[in-house]
């Protein structure tokens, strides 16, 4: 399957419109579920799930249903990995979207500077949304920074290497007035999420990350953080 074929496949406003409708419906379902059936989940994690579904639509919804609700039948390493990567993803997505819009959409920069700016913003937002909850729980900034640095750097590097490369590769010369610009951004975000999932599984397995709290445990979920 050639690059041109893939670009033609996703470069349609109709297709993008259908996807955005699915995103809106998915976000609405998650927000309703969090308000009515899973309100015990910590406020920061509720934001994480809302942003995850905003970036990945029905894909993010499926991940939330699989790993993020008290209705899951059991917890597992796979579910912990998705909760962990979603936390990283929620922050990185903000940075990636801003980076692509600024570097490619507004200033039409080359791939090198677009990648540098997008990665930098993704790292800053991704890291901030991970140490923020730790500091909210009373951990000093220095300790929170030290505890999160290695694990989150690994997760973010894997995620953004795949996401940024995919976006610049698929997006080509597209501008913000082209459906391809936005479609390639959505594709890259979801691919980055799945690329970072195995990395998070290993980080949890070897004790570098905690995998967030079990959503079935109301006390743990209400005080969940990464480590």
N, CA and C of each residue as an Amber inpcrd file, in Angstrom:
protein
   681
   0.8460000  -1.1860000   0.0000000   0.0000000   0.0000000   0.0000000
   0.8890000   1.2470000   0.0000000   0.7590000   2.0820000  -1.0020000
   1.6440000   3.2280000  -1.1650000   1.2200000   4.3900000  -0.2710000
   2.1630000   5.2940000  -0.0330000   1.8760000   6.4980000   0.7470000
   0.7830000   7.3170000   0.0770000   0.8610000   7.4560000  -1.2390000
  -0.1310000   8.2460000  -1.9660000  -1.5350000   7.6620000  -1.7960000
  -1.6290000   6.3510000  -1.8120000  -2.9370000   5.6990000  -1.6370000
  -3.5130000   6.0110000  -0.2540000  -2.6650000   5.9070000   0.7900000
  -3.1190000   6.1810000   2.1540000  -3.5400000   7.6470000   2.2880000
  -2.7410000   8.5590000   1.7060000  -3.0770000   9.9810000   1.7800000
  -4.4050000  10.2680000   1.0890000  -4.6160000   9.6930000  -0.0680000
  -5.8850000   9.8930000  -0.7730000  -7.0580000   9.3250000   0.0180000
  -6.8040000   8.2350000   0.7310000  -7.8550000   7.5770000   1.4990000
  -8.3420000   8.4510000   2.6560000  -7.4200000   9.1540000   3.3090000
  -7.7970000   9.9460000   4.4880000  -7.9730000  11.4290000   4.1850000
  -7.6800000  11.8280000   2.9540000  -7.7610000  13.2480000   2.5870000
  -9.1510000  13.5890000   2.0540000 -10.1700000  13.3950000   2.8740000
 -11.5310000  13.7550000   2.4820000 -12.2340000  14.4260000   3.6540000
 -12.9360000  15.5140000   3.3660000 -13.6740000  16.2050000   4.4230000
 -14.8580000  15.3730000   4.9040000 -15.4030000  14.5670000   4.0100000
 -16.5200000  13.7040000   4.4170000 -16.0620000  12.6780000   5.4490000
 -14.9550000  12.0220000   5.1420000 -14.4120000  11.0390000   6.0730000
 -14.0220000  11.6730000   7.3940000 -13.4020000  12.8500000   7.3260000
 -13.0100000  13.5470000   8.5480000 -14.2420000  13.9480000   9.3530000
 -15.2920000  14.3780000   8.6630000 -16.5250000  14.7540000   9.3430000
 -17.1660000  13.5790000  10.0610000 -17.1560000  12.4100000   9.4140000
 -17.6980000  11.2060000  10.0450000 -16.8850000  10.8510000  11.2940000
 -15.5620000  10.9430000  11.1580000 -14.7010000  10.6420000  12.3060000
 -14.9670000  11.6170000  13.4530000 -15.0840000  12.9040000  13.1510000
 -15.3310000  13.8970000  14.1970000 -16.6770000  13.6610000  14.8800000
 -17.6620000  13.2090000  14.1170000 -18.9670000  12.8820000  14.7140000
 -18.8170000  11.7190000  15.6930000 -18.0030000  10.7270000  15.3250000
 -17.7410000   9.6030000  16.2230000 -16.9830000  10.0640000  17.4720000
 -16.0630000  11.0060000  17.2880000 -15.3220000  11.5560000  18.4260000
 -16.2690000  12.2470000  19.3970000 -17.1490000  13.0920000  18.8720000
 -18.1050000  13.8120000  19.7230000 -18.9890000  12.8380000  20.4900000
 -19.4980000  11.8250000  19.7910000 -20.3570000  10.8300000  20.4400000
 -19.5860000  10.0620000  21.5090000 -18.3370000   9.7230000  21.2350000
 -17.5170000   8.9700000  22.1900000 -17.2120000   9.8010000  23.4290000
 -16.8560000  11.0710000  23.2180000 -16.5780000  11.9610000  24.3500000
 -17.8250000  12.1340000  25.2080000 -18.9740000  12.3150000  24.5650000
 -20.2250000  12.4900000  25.3010000 -20.5170000  11.2540000  26.1600000
 -20.2860000  10.0680000  25.6040000 -20.5540000   8.8310000  26.3470000
 -19.6340000   8.7230000  27.5610000 -18.3470000   9.0140000  27.3570000
 -17.3910000   8.9110000  28.4590000 -17.7190000   9.9120000  29.5640000
 -18.0080000  11.1460000  29.1930000 -18.3400000  12.1580000  30.2000000
 -19.5850000  11.7650000  30.9840000 -20.5790000  11.2320000  30.2940000
 -21.7940000  10.7760000  30.9700000 -21.4930000   9.6110000  31.9120000
 -20.6830000   8.6680000  31.4530000 -20.3380000   7.5050000  32.2640000
 -19.5430000   7.9170000  33.4970000 -18.6120000   8.8600000  33.3210000
 -17.8150000   9.3250000  34.4500000 -18.6850000  10.0670000  35.4700000
 -19.6790000  10.7620000  34.9910000 -20.5400000  11.5390000  35.8940000
 -21.5360000  10.6560000  36.6250000 -22.0430000   9.6210000  35.9550000
 -23.1420000   8.8430000  36.5310000 -22.7270000   7.5140000  37.1420000
 -21.6970000   6.8640000  36.5930000 -21.3630000   5.5090000  37.0470000
 -19.9450000   5.3850000  37.5980000 -19.0830000   6.3560000  37.3130000
 -17.6890000   6.2770000  37.7600000 -17.1940000   7.6070000  38.3040000
 -18.0560000   8.2830000  39.0320000 -17.7040000   9.5990000  39.5720000
 -16.6460000   9.5160000  40.6660000 -16.3920000   8.2940000  41.1820000
 -15.3650000   8.1200000  42.2150000 -13.9540000   8.2740000  41.6660000
 -13.7930000   8.1630000  40.3530000 -12.4660000   8.2630000  39.7540000
 -11.9140000   9.6750000  39.9640000 -10.6330000   9.7610000  40.3110000
 -10.0030000  11.0470000  40.6130000 -10.1990000  12.0430000  39.4770000
 -10.3670000  13.3170000  39.8400000 -10.6660000  14.3460000  38.8420000
  -9.6020000  14.4220000  37.7510000  -8.3310000  14.2820000  38.1310000
  -7.2710000  14.3270000  37.1230000  -7.4140000  13.1840000  36.1350000
  -7.7620000  11.9880000  36.6310000  -7.9140000  10.8410000  35.7450000
  -9.1480000  10.9850000  34.8680000 -10.1700000  11.6730000  35.3550000
 -11.3360000  11.9380000  34.5150000 -10.9450000  12.8400000  33.3390000
 -10.0990000  13.8260000  33.6090000  -9.5700000  14.6620000  32.5210000
  -8.7490000  13.8230000  31.5450000  -7.9520000  12.9090000  32.0930000
  -7.1310000  12.0330000  31.2500000  -8.0030000  11.2560000  30.2760000
  -9.0770000  10.6540000  30.7780000  -9.9290000   9.8660000  29.8940000
 -10.6690000  10.7420000  28.8950000 -11.1180000  11.9070000  29.3290000
 -11.7860000  12.8060000  28.3970000 -10.8790000  13.2110000  27.2450000
  -9.6230000  13.5460000  27.5530000  -8.6690000  13.9470000  26.5130000
  -8.2760000  12.7630000  25.6320000  -8.0990000  11.5960000  26.2400000
  -7.7490000  10.4010000  25.4620000  -8.8050000  10.1090000  24.4110000
 -10.0760000  10.2000000  24.7990000 -11.1590000   9.9440000  23.8500000
 -11.2780000  11.0780000  22.8410000 -10.9900000  12.3040000  23.2550000
 -10.9960000  13.4270000  22.3200000  -9.9660000  13.2290000  21.2190000
  -8.7990000  12.7000000  21.5680000  -7.7330000  12.4770000  20.5830000
  -7.9870000  11.2530000  19.7080000  -8.6290000  10.2260000  20.2620000
  -8.7150000   8.9480000  19.5490000 -10.1230000   8.4140000  19.3670000
 -11.1430000   9.1960000  19.7260000 -12.5260000   8.8340000  19.4370000
 -12.9120000   7.4570000  19.9450000 -13.5330000   6.6360000  19.0910000
 -13.9840000   5.3040000  19.5230000 -12.8430000   4.3890000  19.9500000
 -11.6350000   4.6420000  19.4780000 -10.4770000   3.8590000  19.9290000
 -10.2080000   4.1600000  21.4020000 -10.1900000   5.4440000  21.7450000
 -10.0090000   5.8350000  23.1430000 -11.1460000   5.3470000  24.0170000
 -12.3620000   5.3550000  23.4780000 -13.5190000   4.8540000  24.2150000
 -13.3600000   3.3700000  24.5370000 -12.8980000   2.5990000  23.5570000
 -12.6820000   1.1660000  23.7810000 -11.6320000   0.9330000  24.8710000
 -10.5820000   1.7580000  24.8780000  -9.5340000   1.6240000  25.8930000
 -10.0840000   1.9740000  27.2760000 -10.8980000   3.0240000  27.3400000
 -11.5290000   3.3940000  28.6110000 -12.4200000   2.2630000  29.1290000
 -13.2310000   1.6960000  28.2560000 -14.1240000   0.6100000  28.6730000
 -13.3310000  -0.6300000  29.0940000 -12.2030000  -0.8590000  28.4750000
 -11.3780000  -2.0340000  28.7810000 -10.6140000  -1.8750000  30.0910000
 -10.1920000  -0.6380000  30.4100000  -9.2400000  -0.4980000  31.5210000
  -9.5640000   0.5720000  32.5470000 -10.5080000   1.4700000  32.2550000
 -10.6350000   2.6450000  33.1020000 -11.8580000   2.7330000  33.9870000
 -12.7410000   1.7280000  33.9750000 -13.9990000   1.8100000  34.7170000
 -14.0370000   0.7820000  35.8450000 -14.8680000   1.0510000  36.8600000
 -15.0110000   0.0780000  37.9390000 -15.7380000  -1.1800000  37.4710000
 -16.3360000  -1.1250000  36.2820000 -17.0720000  -2.2730000  35.7600000
 -16.1750000  -3.3350000  35.1230000 -14.8640000  -3.0840000  35.0580000
 -13.9870000  -4.1140000  34.4920000 -14.0170000  -5.3500000  35.4060000
 -14.0180000  -6.5680000  34.8250000 -14.1520000  -7.7720000  35.6610000
 -12.9370000  -8.0450000  36.5340000 -11.7460000  -7.7850000  36.0100000
 -10.4950000  -7.9880000  36.7510000  -9.5170000  -6.9150000  36.3150000
  -8.4760000  -6.7160000  37.1190000  -7.3950000  -5.8350000  36.6830000
  -6.2650000  -6.7110000  36.1490000  -5.3910000  -6.1480000  35.3490000
  -4.3110000  -6.9230000  34.7440000  -3.2050000  -5.9740000  34.3270000
  -2.0660000  -6.5270000  33.9670000  -0.9540000  -5.7170000  33.4840000
  -1.3570000  -4.9440000  32.2330000  -2.1110000  -5.5880000  31.3490000
  -2.5460000  -4.9210000  30.1210000  -3.4030000  -3.7090000  30.4290000
  -4.3180000  -3.8470000  31.3930000  -5.1840000  -2.7270000  31.7700000
  -4.3800000  -1.6210000  32.4590000  -3.4740000  -2.0080000  33.3340000
  -2.6110000  -1.0230000  33.9950000  -1.7960000  -0.2520000  32.9610000
  -1.3140000  -0.9820000  31.9390000  -0.5300000  -0.3340000  30.8900000
  -1.3230000   0.7090000  30.1470000  -2.5820000   0.4180000  29.8440000
  -3.4100000   1.3930000  29.1420000  -3.7220000   2.6050000  30.0180000
  -3.9770000   2.3900000  31.3200000  -4.2190000   3.5300000  32.1970000
  -2.9800000   4.4160000  32.2990000  -1.8250000   3.7770000  32.3660000
  -0.5760000   4.5170000  32.4660000  -0.2890000   5.3120000  31.1880000
  -0.4660000   4.6620000  30.0460000  -0.1620000   5.3420000  28.7890000
  -1.1830000   6.4380000  28.5020000  -2.4280000   6.2540000  28.9450000
  -3.4430000   7.2880000  28.7510000  -3.0730000   8.5520000  29.5130000
  -2.5090000   8.3900000  30.6920000  -2.1040000   9.5470000  31.4950000
  -1.0330000  10.3450000  30.7670000  -0.0520000   9.6390000  30.2170000
   1.0130000  10.2810000  29.4360000   0.4460000  10.9010000  28.1610000
  -0.4340000  10.1590000  27.5170000  -1.0240000  10.5450000  26.2280000
  -1.8360000  11.8360000  26.3310000  -2.5450000  12.0040000  27.4460000
  -3.4130000  13.1750000  27.5910000  -2.6010000  14.4680000  27.5400000
  -1.4240000  14.4620000  28.1530000  -0.5790000  15.6510000  28.1190000
   0.1740000  15.7990000  26.8140000   0.7370000  14.6940000  26.3340000
   1.5040000  14.7440000  25.0840000   0.6330000  15.1890000  23.9160000
  -0.6330000  14.7640000  23.9160000  -1.5310000  15.1330000  22.8280000
  -1.7170000  16.6380000  22.7160000  -1.8380000  17.3120000  23.8690000
  -1.9640000  18.7740000  23.8540000  -0.7380000  19.3870000  23.1890000
   0.4400000  18.9420000  23.6290000   1.6750000  19.4800000  23.0700000
   1.8440000  19.1720000  21.6000000   1.4680000  17.9590000  21.1980000
   1.6240000  17.5890000  19.7920000   0.7020000  18.4040000  18.8950000
  -0.5390000  18.5550000  19.3150000  -1.4930000  19.3330000  18.5130000
  -1.0240000  20.7810000  18.3730000  -0.6180000  21.3810000  19.4920000
  -0.1190000  22.7620000  19.4430000   1.1380000  22.8590000  18.5790000
   2.0370000  21.8880000  18.7510000   3.2870000  21.9190000  17.9910000
   3.0720000  21.8240000  16.4990000   2.1980000  20.9200000  16.0720000
   1.9270000  20.7460000  14.6420000   1.2280000  21.9830000  14.0710000
   0.2690000  22.5150000  14.8080000  -0.4400000  23.7060000  14.3230000
   0.5150000  24.8890000  14.1900000   1.3690000  25.0850000  15.1990000
   2.3030000  26.2210000  15.1750000   3.3690000  26.0460000  14.0980000
   4.0410000  24.8820000  14.1120000   5.2060000  24.7080000  13.2430000
   4.8390000  24.4410000  11.7880000   3.8080000  23.6300000  11.5670000
   3.4370000  23.2650000  10.1990000   2.2930000  24.1300000   9.6870000
   1.2340000  24.2200000  10.4900000   0.0440000  24.9350000  10.0340000
   0.2360000  26.4300000   9.8950000   0.9060000  27.0650000  10.8730000
   1.0470000  28.5190000  10.8480000   2.3250000  29.0010000  10.1630000
   3.4450000  28.3000000  10.4250000   4.7260000  28.7960000   9.9220000
   5.3530000  27.9420000   8.8310000   4.6970000  26.8540000   8.4590000
   5.1530000  25.9900000   7.3610000   6.6440000  25.6550000   7.4730000
   7.0620000  25.2840000   8.6610000   8.4620000  24.9390000   8.8890000
   8.7840000  23.5860000   8.2700000  10.0610000  23.3540000   8.0510000
  10.5120000  22.0650000   7.5410000  10.3550000  20.9920000   8.6040000
  10.5460000  19.7570000   8.1880000  10.3200000  18.6280000   9.0940000
  11.2060000  18.6550000  10.3380000  12.4430000  19.1080000  10.1900000
  13.3620000  19.1070000  11.3390000  12.8490000  19.9940000  12.4510000
  12.5650000  21.2570000  12.1320000  12.1090000  22.1770000  13.1670000
  10.7030000  21.8460000  13.6380000   9.8820000  21.3390000  12.7410000
   8.5380000  20.9110000  13.1460000   8.6390000  19.7950000  14.1800000
   9.5460000  18.8490000  13.9510000   9.7170000  17.7390000  14.8910000
  10.2580000  18.2310000  16.2310000  11.2220000  19.1470000  16.1980000
  11.8200000  19.6650000  17.4380000  10.7790000  20.4050000  18.2800000
  10.0380000  21.3020000  17.6350000   9.0430000  22.0960000  18.3670000
   7.9200000  21.2180000  18.8930000   7.4350000  20.3220000  18.0520000
   6.3310000  19.4530000  18.4620000   6.7540000  18.5250000  19.6020000
   7.9380000  17.9310000  19.4930000   8.4040000  17.0510000  20.5620000
   8.5980000  17.8240000  21.8630000   9.1670000  19.0130000  21.7840000
   9.4170000  19.8050000  22.9950000   8.1200000  20.1230000  23.7250000
   7.1120000  20.5660000  22.9680000   5.8270000  20.8870000  23.5980000
   5.1490000  19.6370000  24.1420000   5.2260000  18.5470000  23.3950000
   4.6250000  17.2940000  23.8580000   5.2940000  16.8260000  25.1460000
   6.6000000  16.9520000  25.2070000   7.3240000  16.5230000  26.4060000
   6.9340000  17.3760000  27.6070000   6.8880000  18.6920000  27.4080000
   6.5620000  19.5980000  28.5100000   5.1680000  19.3140000  29.0600000
   4.1790000  19.2080000  28.1730000   2.8090000  18.9630000  28.6240000
   2.6510000  17.5580000  29.1940000   3.2720000  16.5700000  28.5450000
   3.1760000  15.2030000  29.0290000   3.7950000  15.0440000  30.4030000
   4.9480000  15.6550000  30.5980000   5.6260000  15.5570000  31.8840000
   4.8520000  16.3120000  32.9650000   4.3350000  17.4870000  32.6130000
   3.5940000  18.2970000  33.5770000   2.3500000  17.5750000  34.0800000
   1.6430000  16.9000000  33.1760000   0.4300000  16.2000000  33.5870000
   0.7240000  14.9150000  34.3470000   1.9910000  14.5430000  34.4290000
   2.3430000  13.3920000  35.2530000   2.8380000  13.7960000  36.6360000
   3.6260000  14.8630000  36.7310000   4.1090000  15.2540000  38.0630000
   3.0840000  16.1190000  38.7960000   2.1420000  16.7070000  38.0590000
   1.1180000  17.5280000  38.6990000   0.3420000  16.7900000  39.7750000
  -0.2080000  15.5980000  39.4700000  -0.9510000  14.8520000  40.4900000
  -0.0860000  14.4710000  41.6950000   1.1960000  14.1840000  41.4710000
   2.0750000  13.8470000  42.5870000   2.2050000  15.0250000  43.5350000
   2.3800000  16.2300000  42.9730000   2.5080000  17.4180000  43.7990000
   1.1860000  17.7460000  44.4840000   0.0640000  17.4690000  43.8170000
  -1.2390000  17.6730000  44.4450000  -1.4030000  16.7810000  45.6660000
  -0.7820000  15.6060000  45.6210000  -0.8610000  14.6690000  46.7410000
   0.1790000  14.9580000  47.8200000   0.8820000  16.0850000  47.7080000
   1.7920000  16.5090000  48.7560000   3.2530000  16.2270000  48.5200000
   3.6010000  15.6360000  47.3660000   5.0040000  15.3330000  47.0950000
   5.7380000  16.5940000  46.6460000   6.9050000  16.9050000  47.2090000
   7.6700000  18.0780000  46.7850000   8.0480000  17.9930000  45.3070000
   8.2040000  19.1600000  44.6570000   8.5000000  19.1920000  43.2260000
   9.7520000  18.3910000  42.8870000  10.8210000  18.5620000  43.6740000
  12.0820000  17.8820000  43.3690000  11.9140000  16.3730000  43.3940000
  11.1990000  15.8700000  44.3940000  10.9910000  14.4290000  44.5070000
  10.0980000  13.9060000  43.3890000   9.0360000  14.6880000  43.0660000
   8.1320000  14.2840000  41.9870000   8.8690000  14.2660000  40.6500000
   9.6980000  15.2790000  40.4110000  10.4570000  15.3640000  39.1660000
  11.4070000  14.1790000  39.0410000  12.1140000  13.8920000  40.1180000
  13.0790000  12.7960000  40.0990000  12.3840000  11.4560000  39.8900000
  11.2340000  11.2750000  40.5580000  10.5270000  10.0110000  40.4510000
   9.9580000   9.7530000  39.0760000   9.5550000  10.8300000  38.3890000
   8.8890000  10.6650000  37.0930000   9.8370000  10.7410000  35.9080000
  11.0080000  11.3060000  36.1030000  11.8540000  11.6710000  34.9640000
  12.1890000  10.4970000  34.0480000  12.7480000   9.4420000  34.5890000
  13.2030000   8.3320000  33.7470000  12.0320000   7.6460000  33.0520000
  11.0180000   7.2650000  33.8480000   9.9020000   6.5150000  33.2850000
   9.1340000   7.3290000  32.2600000   8.8330000   8.5740000  32.5920000
   8.0360000   9.3810000  31.6650000   8.8300000   9.7680000  30.4250000
  10.1240000   9.9720000  30.5750000  10.9480000  10.2910000  29.4000000
  10.9230000   9.1240000  28.4140000  11.0620000   7.9060000  28.9130000
  11.0110000   6.7310000  28.0390000   9.6670000   6.6530000  27.3320000
   8.5760000   6.7920000  28.0870000   7.2390000   6.6930000  27.5210000
   6.9830000   7.7770000  26.4800000   7.3680000   9.0030000  26.7980000
   7.1180000  10.1220000  25.8910000   7.9590000  10.0140000  24.6290000
   9.2090000   9.6100000  24.7670000  10.0830000   9.4820000  23.5890000
   9.5230000   8.4480000  22.6190000   9.0960000   7.3020000  23.1470000
   8.5190000   6.2720000  22.2800000   7.2540000   6.7900000  21.6050000
   6.3630000   7.3600000  22.4100000   5.0880000   7.8420000  21.8790000
   5.2810000   8.8940000  20.8030000   6.0900000   9.8970000  21.0940000
   6.2150000  11.0230000  20.1690000   7.0960000  10.7170000  18.9680000
   8.0200000   9.8080000  19.1010000   8.8270000   9.4040000  17.9420000
   7.9210000   8.8200000  16.8570000   6.9920000   7.9660000  17.2760000
   6.0590000   7.3590000  16.3260000   5.0420000   8.3760000  15.8450000
   4.4690000   9.1430000  16.7690000   3.4010000  10.0720000  16.4090000
   3.8910000  11.1780000  15.4760000   5.0030000  11.8020000  15.8150000
   5.5020000  12.9160000  15.0110000   5.9680000  12.4320000  13.6440000
   6.6820000  11.3080000  13.6230000   7.1330000  10.7510000  12.3460000
   5.9510000  10.4340000  11.4450000   4.9190000   9.8140000  12.0090000
   3.7240000   9.4700000  11.2310000   3.0340000  10.7120000  10.7030000
   2.8890000  11.7180000  11.5530000   2.1820000  12.9350000  11.1440000
   2.9150000  13.6590000  10.0200000   4.2270000  13.8160000  10.1580000
   4.9930000  14.5080000   9.1230000   5.0500000  13.6870000   7.8350000
   5.0630000  12.3590000   7.9650000   5.1170000  11.4790000   6.8020000
   3.7980000  11.4950000   6.0400000   2.6920000  11.3630000   6.7730000
   1.3850000  11.3410000   6.1170000   0.9370000  12.7250000   5.6770000
   1.2080000  13.7180000   6.5160000   0.7090000  15.0630000   6.2380000
   1.3540000  15.7110000   5.0300000   2.6090000  15.3510000   4.7720000
   3.3000000  15.8990000   3.6080000   3.2960000  17.4150000   3.5900000
   2.8100000  17.9870000   2.5080000   2.7640000  19.4450000   2.3370000
   1.4100000  20.0260000   2.7160000   0.5740000  19.2610000   3.4040000
  -0.7770000  19.7140000   3.7390000  -0.7370000  20.9120000   4.6850000
  -1.7170000  21.7930000   4.5530000  -1.8760000  22.9460000   5.4290000
  -3.1630000  22.7890000   6.2340000  -3.4220000  23.7280000   7.1310000
  -4.5920000  23.6190000   7.9960000  -5.9070000  23.6950000   7.2240000
  -5.8450000  24.1240000   5.9670000  -7.0410000  24.1640000   5.1460000
  -7.3390000  22.8550000   4.4360000  -6.4720000  21.8510000   4.6400000
  -6.6390000  20.5530000   3.9920000  -7.1270000  19.5130000   4.9990000
  -8.0300000  18.6620000   4.5550000  -8.4980000  17.5720000   5.4240000
  -7.3420000  16.6700000   5.8390000  -6.3650000  16.5000000   4.9480000
  -5.2290000  15.6240000   5.2290000  -4.4470000  16.0900000   6.4470000
  -4.3510000  17.3890000   6.6570000  -3.6170000  17.9370000   7.8120000
  -4.2020000  17.3830000   9.1080000  -5.5230000  17.4450000   9.2280000
  -6.1960000  17.0270000  10.4560000  -6.3200000  15.5080000  10.5430000
  -6.5550000  14.8570000   9.4170000  -6.6670000  13.3950000   9.4240000
  -5.3530000  12.7440000   9.8320000  -4.2490000  13.2440000   9.2890000
  -2.9520000  12.6650000   9.6240000  -2.6120000  12.9100000  11.0910000
  -3.0730000  14.0390000  11.6460000  -2.8470000  14.3140000  13.0640000
  -3.5910000  13.3070000  13.9330000  -4.8360000  13.0090000  13.5760000
  -5.6090000  12.0230000  14.3320000  -4.9770000  10.6340000  14.2310000
  -4.5500000  10.2580000  13.0380000  -3.9240000   8.9410000  12.8600000
  -2.6490000   8.8430000  13.6900000  -1.8390000   9.8930000  13.6580000
  -0.5560000   9.8690000  14.3590000  -0.7450000   9.7970000  15.8730000
  -1.7480000  10.4930000  16.3950000  -1.9940000  10.4640000  17.8350000
  -2.3110000   9.0410000  18.3000000  -3.2060000   8.3690000  17.5910000
  -3.5930000   7.0170000  17.9940000  -2.4400000   6.0270000  17.8470000
  -1.6570000   6.1640000  16.7990000  -0.5100000   5.2680000  16.6250000
   0.5230000   5.4830000  17.7270000   0.7050000   6.7410000  18.1400000
   1.6270000   7.0300000  19.2350000   1.1840000   6.3740000  20.5260000
  -0.1180000   6.3830000  20.7820000  -0.6650000   5.7460000  21.9810000
  -0.3430000   4.2520000  21.9950000  -0.6240000   3.5710000  20.8900000
  -0.3860000   2.1290000  20.8450000   1.1030000   1.7920000  20.8500000
   1.9240000   2.6770000  20.2970000   3.3660000   2.4230000  20.3080000
   3.9290000   2.4800000  21.7230000   3.3810000   3.3900000  22.5520000
   3.8930000   3.5620000  23.9100000   3.3400000   2.5340000  24.8880000
   2.2800000   1.8260000  24.5040000   1.6770000   0.8530000  25.4220000
   2.6540000  -0.2570000  25.8270000   3.3570000  -0.9180000  24.8860000
   4.3170000  -1.9450000  25.3100000   5.4180000  -1.3830000  26.2090000
   5.8590000  -0.1490000  25.9290000   6.8840000   0.4740000  26.7750000
   6.3640000   0.6450000  28.1990000   5.1040000   1.0620000  28.3370000
   4.5190000   1.2310000  29.6640000   4.3310000  -0.1040000  30.3720000
   4.0180000  -1.1480000  29.6180000   3.9230000  -2.4820000  30.2260000
   5.2490000  -2.8790000  30.8760000   6.3360000  -2.6350000  30.1770000
   7.6520000  -2.9740000  30.7110000   8.0100000  -2.0850000  31.9020000
   7.6740000  -0.7940000  31.8130000   7.9720000   0.1210000  32.9170000
   7.2200000  -0.2800000  34.1830000   5.9840000  -0.7270000  34.0220000
   5.1980000  -1.1860000  35.1760000   5.7500000  -2.5080000  35.7010000
   6.0490000  -3.4100000  34.7880000   6.5510000  -4.7400000  35.1790000
   7.8200000  -4.6370000  36.0030000   8.7010000  -3.6880000  35.6470000
   9.9750000  -3.5630000  36.3550000   9.9510000  -2.4790000  37.4310000
   8.7400000  -2.0190000  37.7830000   8.5920000  -1.1480000  38.9410000
   8.9140000   0.3110000  38.7380000   9.0680000   0.7520000  37.4820000
   9.3740000   2.1540000  37.2350000   8.1080000   3.0180000  37.1710000
   6.9650000   2.3730000  36.9300000   5.6840000   3.0660000  36.9580000
   4.6890000   2.2010000  37.7340000   3.6410000   2.8690000  38.2450000
   2.6870000   2.1450000  39.0650000   1.4430000   1.6940000  38.3350000
   1.1820000   2.2250000  37.1580000   0.0260000   1.8020000  36.3810000
  -1.2830000   2.4230000  36.8050000  -1.2480000   3.4690000  37.6420000
  -2.4470000   4.1340000  38.1440000  -3.2310000   3.2080000  39.0710000
  -4.2450000   3.7580000  39.7390000  -5.0270000   2.9690000  40.6810000
  -6.0540000   2.1040000  39.9790000  -6.4260000   1.0150000  40.6350000
  -7.4690000   0.1260000  40.1270000  -8.8090000   0.8680000  40.2080000
  -9.4950000   1.0790000  39.0820000 -10.7520000   1.8400000  39.1190000
 -11.8720000   1.1500000  39.8800000 -11.7030000  -0.1490000  40.1800000
 -12.7110000  -0.8640000  40.9690000 -12.6030000  -0.5270000  42.4560000
 -11.4540000  -0.0180000  42.8560000 -11.2190000   0.3390000  44.2550000
 -11.4450000   1.8390000  44.4030000 -12.5320000   2.2330000  45.0180000
 -12.8900000   3.6470000  45.0580000 -11.8650000   4.4780000  45.7940000
 -11.2900000   3.9730000  46.8730000 -10.2810000   4.7390000  47.6070000
  -9.0020000   4.8940000  46.7880000  -8.5550000   3.7920000  46.1310000
  -7.3380000   3.8500000  45.3210000  -7.5340000   4.7470000  44.1200000
  -8.6810000   4.6420000  43.4790000  -8.9430000   5.4490000  42.2860000
  -9.0100000   6.9290000  42.6310000  -9.5400000   7.2450000  43.7920000
  -9.6790000   8.6410000  44.1740000  -8.3560000   9.2950000  44.5080000
  -7.3460000   8.4790000  44.8000000  -6.0180000   9.0370000  45.1530000
  -4.9330000   8.5470000  44.2160000  -5.3150000   8.1630000  42.9920000
  -4.3560000   7.5540000  42.0690000  -3.3330000   8.5610000  41.5740000
  -2.1010000   8.0830000  41.4200000  -1.0810000   8.8340000  40.7030000
  -0.1310000   7.8230000  40.0810000   0.8720000   8.3110000  39.3970000
   1.6750000   7.4210000  38.5650000   2.6220000   6.5240000  39.3530000
   3.1000000   6.9540000  40.5050000   4.1450000   6.1860000  41.1740000
   3.7300000   5.8990000  42.6070000
